[in-house]
Amino acid sequence: MRVQIPWVLSFWMMIAAYVIHVIDESLLGGSFVEKVRAHWWPQYSWRKFFWFNGVYFVVMFASVVLFDTLGGHWVILPLAWVIERFCNSIWHVWWTIHFREYSPGLVSCVLIWIYTYFVVFYRTPEPFSTLTDLWAALAIGLAFTAFLVLYIPLVKGRARGKSDVYSLRTHLTPFSRK
């Protein structure tokens, strides 16, 4: 018999994983801020990192509280953040392969994969989740993913003169940049 985990618990666990993810991005592998500065956006700062993640925590937290208290279609937002966090974890894998260096945040992506697995395979059969809810969550999650994946590399990279940010020709040897 498979154990069932209520979605609300998995959503809270995803927020906990995000806390660890931000710590990972702050402390490991030279920090996310320093890597973004080096690759795309020299003006990126710890203040921007703090405020972006702080606001994102508030939005995620409020989404889970609304779902927990009101139920129903309020599942859309926490589910969207699960989708976005999963896509973000895949982006960290891409970064590691593309730049041939550790992507700050990569280690904690394992937690995000585990909690995404729980949401997909160990959830209780919630009577209020519809296919429309899933499509709406998917659209929101993918829209936020597209913004995060494309804004810094394409907009900020182009402004810096690195519009070829996705080409491999700038990377000469594994785990080093010249």
GUTOR-300328 format. One line per field, with one value per atom (N, C-alpha, C): residue number from 1; residue in three letters; atom name; x, y, z. Coordinates in nm, 3 decimals, padded with zeros to 5 digits, m for minus. Layout:
REM GUTOR-300328
minu = [NUM ...]
fimar = [ALA ...]
bavex = [CA ...]
X = [X ...]
Y = [Y ...]
Z = [Z ...]
REM end
This chain:
REM GUTOR-300328
minu = [1 1 1 2 2 2 3 3 3 4 4 4 5 5 5 6 6 6 7 7 7 8 8 8 9 9 9 10 10 10 11 11 11 12 12 12 13 13 13 14 14 14 15 15 15 16 16 16 17 17 17 18 18 18 19 19 19 20 20 20 21 21 21 22 22 22 23 23 23 24 24 24 25 25 25 26 26 26 27 27 27 28 28 28 29 29 29 30 30 30 31 31 31 32 32 32 33 33 33 34 34 34 35 35 35 36 36 36 37 37 37 38 38 38 39 39 39 40 40 40 41 41 41 42 42 42 43 43 43 44 44 44 45 45 45 46 46 46 47 47 47 48 48 48 49 49 49 50 50 50 51 51 51 52 52 52 53 53 53 54 54 54 55 55 55 56 56 56 57 57 57 58 58 58 59 59 59 60 60 60 61 61 61 62 62 62 63 63 63 64 64 64 65 65 65 66 66 66 67 67 67 68 68 68 69 69 69 70 70 70 71 71 71 72 72 72 73 73 73 74 74 74 75 75 75 76 76 76 77 77 77 78 78 78 79 79 79 80 80 80 81 81 81 82 82 82 83 83 83 84 84 84 85 85 85 86 86 86 87 87 87 88 88 88 89 89 89 90 90 90 91 91 91 92 92 92 93 93 93 94 94 94 95 95 95 96 96 96 97 97 97 98 98 98 99 99 99 100 100 100 101 101 101 102 102 102 103 103 103 104 104 104 105 105 105 106 106 106 107 107 107 108 108 108 109 109 109 110 110 110 111 111 111 112 112 112 113 113 113 114 114 114 115 115 115 116 116 116 117 117 117 118 118 118 119 119 119 120 120 120 121 121 121 122 122 122 123 123 123 124 124 124 125 125 125 126 126 126 127 127 127 128 128 128 129 129 129 130 130 130 131 131 131 132 132 132 133 133 133 134 134 134 135 135 135 136 136 136 137 137 137 138 138 138 139 139 139 140 140 140 141 141 141 142 142 142 143 143 143 144 144 144 145 145 145 146 146 146 147 147 147 148 148 148 149 149 149 150 150 150 151 151 151 152 152 152 153 153 153 154 154 154 155 155 155 156 156 156 157 157 157 158 158 158 159 159 159 160 160 160 161 161 161 162 162 162 163 163 163 164 164 164 165 165 165 166 166 166 167 167 167 168 168 168 169 169 169 170 170 170 171 171 171 172 172 172 173 173 173 174 174 174 175 175 175 176 176 176 177 177 177 178 178 178]
fimar = [MET MET MET ARG ARG ARG VAL VAL VAL GLN GLN GLN ILE ILE ILE PRO PRO PRO TRP TRP TRP VAL VAL VAL LEU LEU LEU SER SER SER PHE PHE PHE TRP TRP TRP MET MET MET MET MET MET ILE ILE ILE ALA ALA ALA ALA ALA ALA TYR TYR TYR VAL VAL VAL ILE ILE ILE HIS HIS HIS VAL VAL VAL ILE ILE ILE ASP ASP ASP GLU GLU GLU SER SER SER LEU LEU LEU LEU LEU LEU GLY GLY GLY GLY GLY GLY SER SER SER PHE PHE PHE VAL VAL VAL GLU GLU GLU LYS LYS LYS VAL VAL VAL ARG ARG ARG ALA ALA ALA HIS HIS HIS TRP TRP TRP TRP TRP TRP PRO PRO PRO GLN GLN GLN TYR TYR TYR SER SER SER TRP TRP TRP ARG ARG ARG LYS LYS LYS PHE PHE PHE PHE PHE PHE TRP TRP TRP PHE PHE PHE ASN ASN ASN GLY GLY GLY VAL VAL VAL TYR TYR TYR PHE PHE PHE VAL VAL VAL VAL VAL VAL MET MET MET PHE PHE PHE ALA ALA ALA SER SER SER VAL VAL VAL VAL VAL VAL LEU LEU LEU PHE PHE PHE ASP ASP ASP THR THR THR LEU LEU LEU GLY GLY GLY GLY GLY GLY HIS HIS HIS TRP TRP TRP VAL VAL VAL ILE ILE ILE LEU LEU LEU PRO PRO PRO LEU LEU LEU ALA ALA ALA TRP TRP TRP VAL VAL VAL ILE ILE ILE GLU GLU GLU ARG ARG ARG PHE PHE PHE CYS CYS CYS ASN ASN ASN SER SER SER ILE ILE ILE TRP TRP TRP HIS HIS HIS VAL VAL VAL TRP TRP TRP TRP TRP TRP THR THR THR ILE ILE ILE HIS HIS HIS PHE PHE PHE ARG ARG ARG GLU GLU GLU TYR TYR TYR SER SER SER PRO PRO PRO GLY GLY GLY LEU LEU LEU VAL VAL VAL SER SER SER CYS CYS CYS VAL VAL VAL LEU LEU LEU ILE ILE ILE TRP TRP TRP ILE ILE ILE TYR TYR TYR THR THR THR TYR TYR TYR PHE PHE PHE VAL VAL VAL VAL VAL VAL PHE PHE PHE TYR TYR TYR ARG ARG ARG THR THR THR PRO PRO PRO GLU GLU GLU PRO PRO PRO PHE PHE PHE SER SER SER THR THR THR LEU LEU LEU THR THR THR ASP ASP ASP LEU LEU LEU TRP TRP TRP ALA ALA ALA ALA ALA ALA LEU LEU LEU ALA ALA ALA ILE ILE ILE GLY GLY GLY LEU LEU LEU ALA ALA ALA PHE PHE PHE THR THR THR ALA ALA ALA PHE PHE PHE LEU LEU LEU VAL VAL VAL LEU LEU LEU TYR TYR TYR ILE ILE ILE PRO PRO PRO LEU LEU LEU VAL VAL VAL LYS LYS LYS GLY GLY GLY ARG ARG ARG ALA ALA ALA ARG ARG ARG GLY GLY GLY LYS LYS LYS SER SER SER ASP ASP ASP VAL VAL VAL TYR TYR TYR SER SER SER LEU LEU LEU ARG ARG ARG THR THR THR HIS HIS HIS LEU LEU LEU THR THR THR PRO PRO PRO PHE PHE PHE SER SER SER ARG ARG ARG LYS LYS LYS]
bavex = [N CA C N CA C N CA C N CA C N CA C N CA C N CA C N CA C N CA C N CA C N CA C N CA C N CA C N CA C N CA C N CA C N CA C N CA C N CA C N CA C N CA C N CA C N CA C N CA C N CA C N CA C N CA C N CA C N CA C N CA C N CA C N CA C N CA C N CA C N CA C N CA C N CA C N CA C N CA C N CA C N CA C N CA C N CA C N CA C N CA C N CA C N CA C N CA C N CA C N CA C N CA C N CA C N CA C N CA C N CA C N CA C N CA C N CA C N CA C N CA C N CA C N CA C N CA C N CA C N CA C N CA C N CA C N CA C N CA C N CA C N CA C N CA C N CA C N CA C N CA C N CA C N CA C N CA C N CA C N CA C N CA C N CA C N CA C N CA C N CA C N CA C N CA C N CA C N CA C N CA C N CA C N CA C N CA C N CA C N CA C N CA C N CA C N CA C N CA C N CA C N CA C N CA C N CA C N CA C N CA C N CA C N CA C N CA C N CA C N CA C N CA C N CA C N CA C N CA C N CA C N CA C N CA C N CA C N CA C N CA C N CA C N CA C N CA C N CA C N CA C N CA C N CA C N CA C N CA C N CA C N CA C N CA C N CA C N CA C N CA C N CA C N CA C N CA C N CA C N CA C N CA C N CA C N CA C N CA C N CA C N CA C N CA C N CA C N CA C N CA C N CA C N CA C N CA C N CA C N CA C N CA C N CA C N CA C N CA C N CA C N CA C N CA C N CA C N CA C N CA C N CA C N CA C N CA C N CA C N CA C N CA C N CA C N CA C N CA C N CA C N CA C N CA C N CA C]
X = [00.084 00.000 00.088 00.060 00.136 00.088 00.185 00.155 00.105 00.007 m00.043 m00.006 00.045 00.086 m00.005 m00.075 m00.160 m00.078 m00.138 m00.069 m00.017 m00.098 m00.057 00.076 00.096 00.223 00.338 00.314 00.417 00.449 00.347 00.371 00.458 00.430 00.513 00.655 00.668 00.802 00.877 00.805 00.870 00.923 00.848 00.897 01.021 01.021 01.139 01.258 01.233 01.341 01.391 01.301 01.341 01.429 01.400 01.485 01.627 01.637 01.768 01.833 01.752 01.802 01.865 01.800 01.854 01.984 01.989 02.114 02.223 02.189 02.283 02.332 02.241 02.280 02.367 02.351 02.427 02.566 02.583 02.707 02.796 02.739 02.819 02.859 02.971 03.014 03.039 03.076 03.105 02.984 02.870 02.742 02.675 02.546 02.466 02.486 02.492 02.510 02.640 02.748 02.878 02.877 02.810 02.806 02.723 02.610 02.529 02.609 02.680 02.765 02.869 02.932 03.040 02.988 02.871 02.822 02.733 02.653 02.552 02.530 02.526 02.472 02.563 02.662 02.759 02.696 02.580 02.515 02.426 02.416 02.333 02.393 02.309 02.360 02.291 02.353 02.292 02.158 02.144 02.016 01.907 01.936 01.839 01.806 01.909 01.890 01.799 01.826 01.747 01.601 01.579 01.442 01.364 01.427 01.358 01.314 01.408 01.375 01.280 01.295 01.204 01.060 01.041 00.906 00.853 00.940 00.898 00.855 00.927 00.886 00.748 00.724 00.594 00.482 00.504 00.404 00.379 00.486 00.469 00.397 00.438 00.377 00.228 00.195 00.055 m00.027 00.032 m00.037 m00.074 00.019 m00.007 m00.111 m00.102 m00.200 m00.340 m00.351 m00.481 m00.537 m00.452 m00.497 m00.537 m00.458 m00.486 m00.616 m00.645 m00.766 m00.889 m00.872 m00.987 m01.006 m00.898 m00.908 m00.946 m01.008 m01.059 m00.956 m00.995 m00.909 m00.784 m00.774 m00.654 m00.532 m00.554 m00.443 m00.355 m00.411 m00.340 m00.206 m00.205 m00.081 00.028 00.001 00.110 00.159 00.067 00.107 00.193 00.161 00.242 00.384 00.399 00.533 00.611 00.541 00.609 00.663 00.582 00.623 00.741 00.733 00.840 00.969 00.960 01.079 01.142 01.059 01.114 01.187 01.127 01.192 01.321 01.320 01.439 01.550 01.515 01.616 01.679 01.599 01.651 01.744 01.710 01.795 01.932 01.936 02.064 02.149 02.085 02.158 02.213 02.128 02.174 02.296 02.288 02.397 02.527 02.520 02.638 02.699 02.616 02.664 02.715 02.639 02.674 02.803 02.814 02.931 03.043 03.016 03.115 03.171 03.077 03.111 02.991 03.015 02.905 02.808 02.681 02.578 02.530 02.556 02.507 02.356 02.318 02.179 02.159 02.257 02.243 02.222 02.297 02.287 02.145 02.087 01.954 01.843 01.875 01.776 01.727 01.809 01.767 01.643 01.638 01.519 01.397 01.417 01.306 01.254 01.343 01.300 01.222 01.267 01.197 01.056 01.045 00.913 00.822 00.878 00.796 00.743 00.828 00.787 00.672 00.682 00.574 00.443 00.451 00.330 00.265 00.346 00.293 00.244 00.323 00.294 00.239 00.253 00.210 00.098 00.033 m00.072 m00.199 m00.277 m00.409 m00.501 m00.598 m00.692 m00.780 m00.738 m00.810 m00.929 m01.049 m01.167 m01.178 m01.100 m01.114 m01.016 m00.926 m00.829 m00.885 m00.892 m00.947 m00.837 m00.867 m00.772 m00.749 m00.852 m00.838 m00.739 m00.747 m00.653 m00.509 m00.492 m00.358 m00.306 m00.389 m00.346 m00.314 m00.396 m00.370 m00.238 m00.215 m00.089 00.029 00.013 00.119 00.152 00.048 00.069 00.142 00.099 00.162 00.306 00.324 00.458 00.555 00.509 00.597 00.622 00.524 00.544 00.651 00.645 00.747 00.883 00.883 01.008 01.068 00.985 01.034 01.094 01.029 01.083 01.220 01.229 01.354 01.467 01.433 01.534 01.580 01.491 01.523 01.564 01.513 01.537 01.686 01.747 01.887 01.979 01.973 02.067 02.043 01.918 01.892 01.887 01.812 01.798 01.925 01.967 02.086 02.213 02.217 02.334 02.350 02.240 02.245 02.291 02.242 02.283 02.432 02.487 02.631 02.712 02.644 02.714 02.741 02.666 02.683 02.554 02.506 02.381 02.397 02.521 02.545 02.565 02.494 02.513 02.493 02.415 02.388 02.485 02.579 02.673 02.783 02.835 02.940 03.078 03.090 03.221 03.299 03.233 03.304 03.364 03.343 03.389 03.496 03.618 03.729 03.763 03.768 03.802 03.700 03.682 03.586 03.622 03.521 03.529 03.622 03.643 03.721 03.670 03.696 03.660 03.785 03.807 03.921 03.875]
Y = [m00.120 00.000 00.125 00.214 00.338 00.440 00.505 00.612 00.733 00.800 00.921 01.043 01.144 01.268 01.379 01.447 01.558 01.663 01.719 01.820 01.934 01.977 02.092 02.064 01.942 01.907 01.910 01.857 01.862 02.005 02.091 02.232 02.300 02.273 02.329 02.274 02.146 02.088 02.152 02.189 02.257 02.393 02.463 02.591 02.570 02.465 02.433 02.402 02.329 02.299 02.428 02.523 02.650 02.730 02.724 02.790 02.733 02.601 02.536 02.573 02.582 02.619 02.759 02.853 02.989 02.991 02.914 02.903 02.843 02.738 02.675 02.778 02.855 02.956 03.066 03.087 03.192 03.149 03.021 02.978 02.887 02.809 02.708 02.753 02.705 02.722 02.864 02.953 03.090 03.181 03.133 03.204 03.233 03.226 03.253 03.397 03.489 03.631 03.651 03.594 03.610 03.545 03.431 03.363 03.444 03.500 03.583 03.707 03.766 03.882 03.845 03.730 03.689 03.655 03.592 03.543 03.642 03.721 03.799 03.941 03.963 04.088 04.143 04.223 04.272 04.353 04.413 04.495 04.413 04.283 04.200 04.205 04.219 04.241 04.149 04.145 04.070 04.132 04.261 04.327 04.276 04.268 04.214 04.070 03.991 03.851 03.839 03.921 03.918 03.955 04.065 04.110 04.016 03.966 03.872 03.749 03.690 03.568 03.596 03.711 03.748 03.760 03.830 03.844 03.708 03.629 03.496 03.408 03.416 03.341 03.385 03.514 03.565 03.515 03.520 03.474 03.323 03.246 03.101 03.071 03.137 03.117 03.151 03.269 03.311 03.213 03.161 03.066 02.939 02.890 02.767 02.793 02.907 02.941 02.953 03.019 03.031 02.894 02.808 02.673 02.595 02.608 02.534 02.579 02.708 02.759 02.758 02.779 02.789 02.667 02.593 02.473 02.506 02.410 02.428 02.469 02.565 02.609 02.684 02.713 02.777 02.685 02.561 02.467 02.512 02.594 02.635 02.701 02.796 02.870 02.784 02.711 02.629 02.523 02.471 02.374 02.440 02.564 02.639 02.658 02.685 02.705 02.574 02.462 02.331 02.311 02.341 02.326 02.418 02.542 02.638 02.596 02.552 02.509 02.387 02.294 02.177 02.221 02.310 02.360 02.435 02.511 02.581 02.482 02.370 02.269 02.211 02.194 02.146 02.251 02.379 02.488 02.483 02.451 02.440 02.326 02.218 02.109 02.159 02.231 02.288 02.377 02.467 02.560 02.482 02.377 02.298 02.235 02.183 02.121 02.227 02.333 02.437 02.510 02.554 02.631 02.544 02.416 02.320 02.367 02.410 02.454 02.428 02.426 02.405 02.522 02.492 02.594 02.608 02.723 02.739 02.714 02.618 02.576 02.433 02.377 02.243 02.134 02.138 02.032 02.025 02.139 02.140 02.104 02.097 02.057 01.915 01.833 01.696 01.700 01.790 01.803 01.844 01.933 01.977 01.861 01.777 01.660 01.563 01.544 01.453 01.506 01.634 01.688 01.695 01.718 01.713 01.571 01.474 01.333 01.305 01.356 01.338 01.399 01.520 01.587 01.504 01.447 01.375 01.235 01.162 01.020 00.981 01.067 01.029 01.118 01.192 01.282 01.205 01.263 01.206 01.244 01.162 01.198 01.316 01.433 01.556 01.574 01.585 01.598 01.733 01.832 01.967 01.999 01.910 01.935 01.888 01.979 01.945 01.956 01.907 01.919 02.066 02.147 02.291 02.352 02.308 02.356 02.320 02.198 02.153 02.235 02.260 02.339 02.482 02.539 02.676 02.682 02.584 02.579 02.561 02.476 02.453 02.582 02.655 02.780 02.883 02.899 02.996 02.953 02.826 02.776 02.790 02.757 02.767 02.913 02.999 03.142 03.201 03.168 03.216 03.156 03.029 02.964 03.035 03.063 03.131 03.266 03.340 03.470 03.452 03.360 03.342 03.289 03.200 03.138 03.234 03.318 03.402 03.545 03.600 03.742 03.772 03.704 03.735 03.702 03.579 03.550 03.632 03.647 03.714 03.866 03.917 04.062 04.122 04.072 04.128 04.088 03.967 03.923 04.003 04.033 04.113 04.255 04.309 04.444 04.450 04.340 04.333 04.298 04.264 04.228 04.079 04.001 03.856 03.792 03.833 03.778 03.633 03.588 03.448 03.365 03.403 03.343 03.191 03.141 02.998 02.919 02.987 02.913 02.853 02.741 02.673 02.722 02.808 02.847 02.931 02.986 03.067 02.982 02.852 02.765 02.671 02.696 02.626 02.495 02.494 02.372 02.347 02.221 02.191 02.265 02.319 02.384 02.504 02.567 02.691 02.784 02.913 03.013 03.094 03.124 03.206 03.330]
Z = [00.000 00.000 00.000 m00.089 m00.103 00.000 00.064 00.159 00.081 00.135 00.071 00.155 00.087 00.153 00.103 00.193 00.148 00.074 m00.028 m00.106 m00.020 00.075 00.156 00.226 00.272 00.336 00.234 00.117 00.012 m00.029 m00.032 m00.067 00.039 00.168 00.274 00.266 00.234 00.220 00.103 m00.002 m00.114 m00.071 00.012 00.063 00.149 00.231 00.312 00.221 00.113 00.017 m00.047 m00.071 m00.131 m00.035 00.096 00.196 00.186 00.181 00.169 00.035 m00.069 m00.201 m00.201 m00.136 m00.129 m00.049 00.058 00.135 00.047 m00.027 m00.121 m00.222 m00.281 m00.379 m00.318 m00.189 m00.121 m00.079 m00.046 00.018 m00.065 m00.153 m00.223 m00.362 m00.407 m00.545 m00.590 m00.498 m00.537 m00.535 m00.501 m00.486 m00.621 m00.620 m00.738 m00.785 m00.692 m00.726 m00.803 m00.755 m00.823 m00.961 m00.974 m01.104 m01.204 m01.160 m01.250 m01.292 m01.198 m01.232 m01.337 m01.319 m01.410 m01.550 m01.558 m01.686 m01.762 m01.690 m01.761 m01.713 m01.584 m01.533 m01.423 m01.459 m01.360 m01.246 m01.271 m01.169 m01.074 m01.098 m01.009 m00.870 m00.769 m00.634 m00.533 m00.415 m00.306 m00.267 m00.282 m00.252 m00.347 m00.476 m00.572 m00.540 m00.510 m00.473 m00.350 m00.249 m00.126 m00.153 m00.222 m00.244 m00.336 m00.441 m00.527 m00.448 m00.376 m00.301 m00.185 m00.120 m00.012 m00.060 m00.170 m00.227 m00.272 m00.333 m00.380 m00.263 m00.149 m00.030 00.017 00.021 00.066 m00.026 m00.156 m00.253 m00.236 m00.223 m00.206 m00.074 00.032 00.163 00.159 00.104 00.095 00.010 m00.097 m00.183 m00.108 m00.029 00.048 00.157 00.223 00.327 00.265 00.151 00.084 00.046 m00.008 m00.042 00.083 00.188 00.311 00.377 00.369 00.435 00.345 00.216 00.127 00.037 00.014 m00.070 m00.213 m00.277 m00.412 m00.513 m00.595 m00.704 m00.657 m00.528 m00.475 m00.484 m00.524 m00.546 m00.663 m00.749 m00.871 m00.839 m00.747 m00.721 m00.656 m00.547 m00.493 m00.593 m00.672 m00.773 m00.882 m00.915 m01.012 m00.960 m00.830 m00.774 m00.771 m00.749 m00.757 m00.898 m00.997 m01.138 m01.168 m01.124 m01.149 m01.078 m00.953 m00.879 m00.946 m00.994 m01.064 m01.191 m01.267 m01.389 m01.354 m01.245 m01.200 m01.168 m01.109 m01.076 m01.202 m01.306 m01.434 m01.494 m01.476 m01.523 m01.455 m01.326 m01.255 m01.313 m01.354 m01.420 m01.553 m01.629 m01.756 m01.733 m01.634 m01.606 m01.583 m01.501 m01.468 m01.593 m01.680 m01.804 m01.901 m01.918 m02.015 m01.979 m01.855 m01.814 m01.759 m01.744 m01.691 m01.557 m01.471 m01.337 m01.247 m01.119 m01.025 m01.033 m01.044 m01.041 m00.897 m00.832 m00.695 m00.689 m00.606 m00.596 m00.643 m00.710 m00.769 m00.664 m00.556 m00.454 m00.397 m00.367 m00.306 m00.406 m00.533 m00.632 m00.606 m00.544 m00.512 m00.423 m00.326 m00.242 m00.324 m00.416 m00.501 m00.584 m00.635 m00.712 m00.624 m00.501 m00.409 m00.380 m00.348 m00.315 m00.436 m00.553 m00.675 m00.695 m00.671 m00.682 m00.584 m00.462 m00.364 m00.414 m00.469 m00.518 m00.629 m00.717 m00.832 m00.794 m00.716 m00.697 m00.560 m00.460 m00.326 m00.271 m00.355 m00.308 m00.275 m00.187 m00.158 m00.272 m00.300 m00.408 m00.365 m00.404 m00.367 m00.462 m00.409 m00.496 m00.566 m00.522 m00.574 m00.685 m00.715 m00.820 m00.953 m01.048 m01.180 m01.285 m01.401 m01.513 m01.547 m01.533 m01.556 m01.456 m01.329 m01.228 m01.267 m01.314 m01.353 m01.471 m01.571 m01.687 m01.647 m01.558 m01.512 m01.435 m01.347 m01.272 m01.365 m01.465 m01.562 m01.638 m01.681 m01.754 m01.667 m01.542 m01.452 m01.421 m01.386 m01.353 m01.468 m01.589 m01.706 m01.745 m01.723 m01.753 m01.660 m01.532 m01.439 m01.472 m01.511 m01.551 m01.672 m01.771 m01.891 m01.855 m01.768 m01.727 m01.661 m01.564 m01.491 m01.580 m01.670 m01.756 m01.866 m01.913 m02.028 m01.993 m01.886 m01.857 m01.835 m01.741 m01.710 m01.828 m01.882 m01.992 m02.118 m02.158 m02.285 m02.273 m02.178 m02.166 m02.107 m01.993 m01.928 m02.003 m02.055 m02.133 m02.260 m02.328 m02.451 m02.420 m02.309 m02.271 m02.242 m02.200 m02.171 m02.295 m02.404 m02.526 m02.535 m02.459 m02.462 m02.511 m02.625 m02.677 m02.719 m02.735 m02.770 m02.643 m02.538 m02.406 m02.406 m02.498 m02.499 m02.587 m02.651 m02.735 m02.649 m02.693 m02.619 m02.657 m02.757 m02.804 m02.703 m02.601 m02.503 m02.392 m02.396 m02.289 m02.343 m02.303 m02.363 m02.295 m02.163 m02.093 m01.982 m01.944 m01.837 m01.707 m01.642 m01.512 m01.508 m01.622 m01.622 m01.730 m01.711 m01.811 m01.840 m01.968 m02.005 m02.075]
REM end
